């Protein structure tokens, strides 16, 4: 009996010791256990899955994304509209200080309409998004009219009077317009010779005596001419007849055959060259495969863009594709979504609105330099009719997961820009010295090499892993040729 009691006591003692050791081990684990994922992401951040599920709940309220409601109606009627984004510095003064002088506008003209003659105190670059029409430029001693179609890029110089005609009887003419004011940073003004329901004629700023003498006509005739459009209640975009369209388009030429027979030089030769349209689709895409195409017109190659240092681009992506991560060395891209929706991701050193109540420079003085090592993730679903901005140096990517995606871009300070890809067959990190890779990432060089060289595609890639089995540029080996031949 005594032996049994001692045995029981010994067993209980051993169990107690084991329990104490387990408890100590558990405390040790808790003490040294790495923080959970939520803690690693930091305060104010929301988790997001790499698969795309639930990503819409991630941070989307950031200054880089302008939704449709951000546009203001500069003009609107049943014949069409002109919408304008506010100054970028109004959204975030410090963040967009470098692009303060640029504005973005969207123009749409209904079928068989006419945009009356006008000029701006601003240079502009226009991309035709949809439809076809005619644009005509007029100076005091020359006039030029061009047919314009989808994909055309048109330079409209500051101070040059021009007008537009939508020659299509069924499809609206849509234009994306990038504006560079020449007087006040980020501010510009339109000037119309004829008044309308919403606009005064610039002749109203001159006295009747001066106008009558200048035109050598009676004041009554001049007043009737200047006020007639306003009395008719017409806007700056007007419905016109088929005969008027035919007359307006009669002398228009296509850019491809313009100036072939003209060898003489005159004072307006450079100006005519500047406003001659060119088509982005006529340029070989600089990046292209089965999953996407990227056409870009660079200011070094096109005189129309040279003095503005602006690039224009057209990107199209197939459903289920990825524009591989990259960044631009000097260029900030203002991008307009023409069709579809996609997931936009970008790494930035600036905090999102969720992490601070105000964006940089908005109601508070910013430090000259932010020495924080923190990287913030910007994620948004960008859809047709919206604008997003990619600043220079910011790595970003676009995922077209559930539908095809089309966007056009205007690149600021594009002359000496270098685009650097961080993934894909042709990526910068794969060129690192093996020793540098090993020291930088703290892994074996073979593991790092696999990380940077496993992607079979360049520039655009499928989001599905099953499609990654087919290389973009597959060179058959001798053995594969034998296999194909049946050996």
Number of C-alpha atoms within 10 A of each C-alpha: 6 7 8 9 10 11 12 12 12 12 12 12 12 12 12 12 12 12 12 12 12 12 12 12 12 11 12 11 11 11 9 8 9 10 10 8 9 11 10 10 14 12 10 12 17 14 14 15 9 8 10 11 9 11 18 13 12 17 19 20 14 17 18 23 21 21 15 14 9 15 19 13 13 13 16 16 14 11 19 23 19 18 20 18 19 18 19 24 19 12 19 19 18 18 19 21 13 14 20 18 20 22 22 23 20 22 20 21 27 25 22 23 26 26 19 19 18 21 21 21 20 23 20 22 23 22 29 23 23 19 23 22 27 23 23 20 22 16 13 7 7 10 13 17 23 22 19 29 20 18 23 21 27 23 21 26 21 16 16 19 21 21 16 23 29 28 27 17 13 11 15 21 27 23 22 23 22 23 23 24 19 16 12 12 14 19 18 17 11 12 18 18 17 21 25 22 13 12 17 18 17 15 16 15 8 9 9 16 10 12 17 16 11 9 10 10 11 13 16 10 10 16 14 11 13 19 16 15 18 18 12 10 11 17 22 23 24 18 20 15 11 14 9 16 19 11 11 18 20 11 13 18 16 15 17 11 8 16 14 7 7 8 8 7 8 8 9 13 13 12 15 17 15 18 24 22 26 22 19 21 16 10 11 13 18 11 14 17 16 13 21 23 20 22 22 21 24 21 21 16 11 14 16 27 23 16 11 17 17 24 25 25 22 23 21 21 28 21 20 18 24 23 27 21 20 21 22 21 17 18 24 25 23 22 22 24 20 22 18 19 23 26 19 19 18 20 17 18 14 17 18 23 16 16 14 10 10 14 21 22 17 16 10 10 9 11 9 6 6 10 8 8 7 11 11 17 19 22 25 22 18 22 21 17 18 21 24 20 19 23 25 18 17 16 19 23 17 22 26 25 21 14 16 18 26 22 23 25 24 27 28 22 19 24 20 12 17 12 13 17 21 19 25 23 19 18 20 14 18 19 12 14 10 15 10 11 20 17 11 11 10 10 12 13 17 11 11 18 18 11 13 19 16 12 18 17 21 20 24 26 27 22 18 13 8 8 10 15 10 10 13 16 11 8 8 8 9 9 10 12 11 10 10 9 8 7 8
